[in-house]
Amino acid sequence: MSTNNNGVCELQVEFDKSRFLPIFDLLKQLTCYIKDGNAKKAEIIINDLLNDLKVQDLNSAKQICLDIISVMVQNFDDFYEKIWTLCGERQLPVYRIHEFHDIESMLQWLGGILLFTVKYIDANEKNSIKSSIERAKEYIDEHFQEDLNIADMANFACVSTSYFSSMFKKVTGMTFTDYLTSLRMAKAKELMIKGDMKITEIAKQVGYNDYRSFHKAFRKEFNSAPGSALKNIDK
């Protein structure tokens, strides 16, 4: 046995990874789905992964299992420090895997580890992403007059655009676009009430360089044109 850079021992067996590229492709998909918070698709990939491993010889399956554990360690900071021990494991992965004498029991064990990983990270990511969405919301509140788009805000929250969109709506109850527009319209109305700015100036002040876009958004929000609303305020 030898130890790799992650502190995970390796089984010293003849092993040609090129023969198992489809399995390692599945493993890449699995890590992506876990990171993206897609627990359902991650669980499907785990089933596919285990089914592909069932047809391997025991030594190859053991090495692949060890590689899978190694990839989990590389990609998820909490894996070895928390997940491994929370699953009741005390031995190094190589020694634990070495104990198995049949593929079925080993894969049952591996499946349990991977499913626990998905659930653990999903729960922690949801708390983490909620905090990230709240920070993104605070940023929007402070920079609403700037040229904001959902891709930039997703980068701000360190998640994919689709995941940000989904989580933003869950946290705020509104889509990113609706939230930004509603905020800008509320600020526009505040400026109208102050009464010291022209409508075109107000439009630019709340993030609209194109007055027609501002007019359309204002009418949709308040069922009234900006000019009419300003006249009613002046009365």
C-alpha positions as CSV (number, residue, x, y, z in Angstrom):
1,M,0.0,0.0,0.0
2,S,1.1,3.6,-0.6
3,T,-0.3,7.0,0.4
4,N,-1.3,9.7,-2.1
5,N,-1.3,13.5,-1.6
6,N,-4.7,13.4,0.0
7,G,-3.6,11.1,2.8
8,V,-5.7,8.3,1.3
9,C,-3.8,5.1,0.9
10,E,-3.8,3.3,-2.5
11,L,-4.1,-0.4,-3.2
12,Q,-1.1,-1.6,-5.1
13,V,-2.8,-3.6,-7.8
14,E,-2.5,-3.7,-11.6
15,F,-5.0,-1.1,-12.7
16,D,-5.6,0.6,-16.1
17,K,-8.0,3.5,-15.6
18,S,-8.5,3.9,-19.3
19,R,-10.7,0.8,-19.2
20,F,-13.1,2.6,-16.7
21,L,-13.6,6.0,-18.3
22,P,-17.4,5.8,-18.3
23,I,-17.3,5.2,-14.5
24,F,-15.0,8.2,-14.0
25,D,-17.2,10.3,-16.2
26,L,-20.1,9.4,-13.9
27,L,-18.0,10.4,-10.9
28,K,-17.4,13.8,-12.5
29,Q,-21.1,14.2,-13.0
30,L,-21.7,13.2,-9.4
31,T,-19.4,15.8,-7.9
32,C,-20.9,18.5,-10.2
33,Y,-24.5,17.6,-9.1
34,I,-23.5,17.6,-5.4
35,K,-21.8,21.0,-5.7
36,D,-24.8,22.3,-7.6
37,G,-27.2,21.2,-4.9
38,N,-29.0,18.8,-7.2
39,A,-29.5,15.9,-4.7
40,K,-32.0,14.0,-6.9
41,K,-29.7,13.8,-9.9
42,A,-26.8,13.0,-7.6
43,E,-28.7,10.0,-6.3
44,I,-29.5,8.8,-9.8
45,I,-25.8,9.0,-10.7
46,I,-24.8,7.0,-7.6
47,N,-27.2,4.2,-8.6
48,D,-25.6,4.2,-12.1
49,L,-22.2,4.2,-10.6
50,L,-22.9,1.2,-8.4
51,N,-24.5,-0.7,-11.2
52,D,-21.4,-0.2,-13.4
53,L,-19.2,-1.4,-10.5
54,K,-21.2,-4.6,-10.0
55,V,-19.8,-6.1,-13.2
56,Q,-16.1,-5.4,-12.3
57,D,-13.7,-7.9,-10.7
58,L,-13.2,-7.4,-7.0
59,N,-9.7,-5.9,-7.2
60,S,-10.6,-3.4,-9.8
61,A,-13.8,-2.5,-8.0
62,K,-11.8,-1.9,-4.8
63,Q,-9.4,0.4,-6.5
64,I,-12.3,2.3,-8.1
65,C,-14.0,2.6,-4.7
66,L,-10.8,4.0,-3.3
67,D,-10.5,6.5,-6.2
68,I,-14.1,7.6,-5.6
69,I,-13.3,8.2,-1.9
70,S,-10.2,10.1,-3.0
71,V,-12.3,12.3,-5.3
72,M,-14.7,13.1,-2.5
73,V,-11.8,14.1,-0.2
74,Q,-10.4,16.4,-3.0
75,N,-13.8,18.1,-3.8
76,F,-15.4,18.4,-0.4
77,D,-13.6,19.9,2.6
78,D,-15.8,18.3,5.2
79,F,-15.6,14.8,3.8
80,Y,-12.7,13.3,5.6
81,E,-13.0,15.5,8.8
82,K,-16.7,15.0,9.3
83,I,-18.6,12.8,6.8
84,W,-16.2,9.9,7.1
85,T,-16.4,9.8,10.9
86,L,-20.2,10.6,11.0
87,C,-20.7,7.4,9.0
88,G,-19.0,5.6,11.8
89,E,-15.7,5.0,10.0
90,R,-12.4,5.0,12.0
91,Q,-10.0,3.3,9.6
92,L,-8.3,4.8,6.6
93,P,-10.3,4.1,3.5
94,V,-7.8,1.6,2.1
95,Y,-8.0,-0.6,5.2
96,R,-11.8,-0.4,5.3
97,I,-12.1,-1.3,1.6
98,H,-9.5,-4.1,2.0
99,E,-11.8,-5.8,4.5
100,F,-14.4,-6.6,1.9
101,H,-14.4,-10.0,0.2
102,D,-17.3,-9.5,-2.1
103,I,-18.5,-6.7,-4.4
104,E,-22.1,-6.7,-3.2
105,S,-21.3,-5.8,0.5
106,M,-18.6,-3.3,-0.6
107,L,-21.0,-1.5,-2.9
108,Q,-23.7,-1.4,-0.3
109,W,-21.2,0.2,2.0
110,L,-20.0,2.7,-0.7
111,G,-23.6,3.6,-1.6
112,G,-24.3,4.4,2.0
113,I,-21.2,6.6,2.2
114,L,-22.1,8.5,-1.0
115,L,-25.8,9.0,-0.2
116,F,-24.9,10.3,3.2
117,T,-22.4,12.7,1.5
118,V,-25.1,14.0,-0.8
119,K,-27.6,14.6,2.1
120,Y,-24.9,16.1,4.4
121,I,-23.6,18.5,1.8
122,D,-27.1,19.3,0.5
123,A,-28.2,20.3,4.0
124,N,-25.1,22.4,4.7
125,E,-25.1,24.0,1.2
126,K,-28.7,25.1,1.7
127,N,-27.8,26.9,4.8
128,S,-24.7,28.3,3.1
129,I,-26.5,29.3,-0.1
130,K,-29.3,31.0,1.9
131,S,-26.6,33.2,3.5
132,S,-25.1,33.8,0.1
133,I,-28.5,34.8,-1.3
134,E,-29.1,37.2,1.6
135,R,-25.7,38.8,0.9
136,A,-26.6,39.1,-2.8
137,K,-29.9,40.6,-1.8
138,E,-28.1,43.2,0.4
139,Y,-25.8,44.0,-2.5
140,I,-28.8,44.5,-4.8
141,D,-30.4,46.8,-2.3
142,E,-27.3,49.0,-2.2
143,H,-26.4,48.9,-5.9
144,F,-29.9,48.7,-7.5
145,Q,-29.1,51.8,-9.7
146,E,-26.2,49.9,-11.4
147,D,-26.3,47.6,-14.4
148,L,-27.0,44.4,-12.5
149,N,-27.8,41.0,-14.1
150,I,-28.5,37.6,-12.8
151,A,-25.2,36.1,-14.1
152,D,-23.1,38.6,-12.2
153,M,-25.2,38.0,-9.0
154,A,-24.8,34.2,-9.4
155,N,-21.0,34.8,-9.6
156,F,-21.3,36.9,-6.5
157,A,-23.0,34.1,-4.7
158,C,-20.5,31.5,-6.1
159,V,-23.2,29.3,-7.7
160,S,-24.6,28.6,-11.2
161,T,-27.0,31.0,-12.7
162,S,-29.9,28.4,-12.7
163,Y,-29.3,27.5,-9.1
164,F,-29.1,31.2,-8.1
165,S,-32.3,31.9,-9.9
166,S,-34.1,29.0,-8.1
167,M,-32.7,29.7,-4.7
168,F,-33.3,33.5,-5.0
169,K,-37.0,32.9,-5.6
170,K,-37.1,30.5,-2.6
171,V,-35.5,32.9,-0.3
172,T,-37.2,36.1,-1.4
173,G,-40.4,34.9,-2.9
174,M,-39.6,36.8,-6.1
175,T,-37.6,36.2,-9.2
176,F,-34.3,38.2,-9.5
177,T,-35.8,40.4,-12.2
178,D,-39.0,41.1,-10.3
179,Y,-37.2,41.9,-7.1
180,L,-34.8,44.3,-8.8
181,T,-37.6,46.0,-10.8
182,S,-39.9,46.3,-7.7
183,L,-37.0,47.8,-5.7
184,R,-36.2,50.3,-8.5
185,M,-39.9,51.3,-8.8
186,A,-40.2,51.8,-5.1
187,K,-37.1,54.0,-5.1
188,A,-38.5,55.9,-8.1
189,K,-41.7,56.7,-6.3
190,E,-39.7,57.9,-3.3
191,L,-37.8,60.3,-5.5
192,M,-41.1,61.5,-7.1
193,I,-42.5,62.3,-3.7
194,K,-39.4,64.4,-2.9
195,G,-40.4,66.4,-6.0
196,D,-37.0,67.9,-6.9
197,M,-36.1,65.8,-10.0
198,K,-37.5,65.3,-13.5
199,I,-38.9,61.9,-14.5
200,T,-36.0,61.3,-16.9
201,E,-33.5,62.1,-14.1
202,I,-35.4,59.7,-11.8
203,A,-35.2,57.0,-14.4
204,K,-31.5,57.2,-14.6
205,Q,-31.1,57.5,-10.8
206,V,-32.8,54.1,-10.3
207,G,-30.9,52.3,-13.1
208,Y,-32.7,53.0,-16.4
209,N,-30.7,54.7,-19.1
210,D,-33.6,53.9,-21.5
211,Y,-36.6,55.9,-20.5
212,R,-39.0,53.7,-22.4
213,S,-37.9,50.7,-20.3
214,F,-38.5,52.7,-17.2
215,H,-41.9,53.9,-18.4
216,K,-43.0,50.3,-19.2
217,A,-41.7,49.0,-15.8
218,F,-43.4,51.8,-13.9
219,R,-46.7,51.3,-15.6
220,K,-46.6,47.6,-14.9
221,E,-45.7,48.1,-11.3
222,F,-48.2,50.8,-10.5
223,N,-50.8,50.6,-13.3
224,S,-50.1,54.2,-14.1
225,A,-47.7,56.2,-16.3
226,P,-44.8,58.0,-14.5
227,G,-46.1,61.4,-15.6
228,S,-49.6,60.7,-14.3
229,A,-48.3,59.4,-11.0
230,L,-46.1,62.5,-10.6
231,K,-49.1,64.8,-11.3
232,N,-51.2,63.0,-8.7
233,I,-48.4,63.4,-6.2
234,D,-48.2,67.1,-6.9
235,K,-51.9,67.6,-6.2
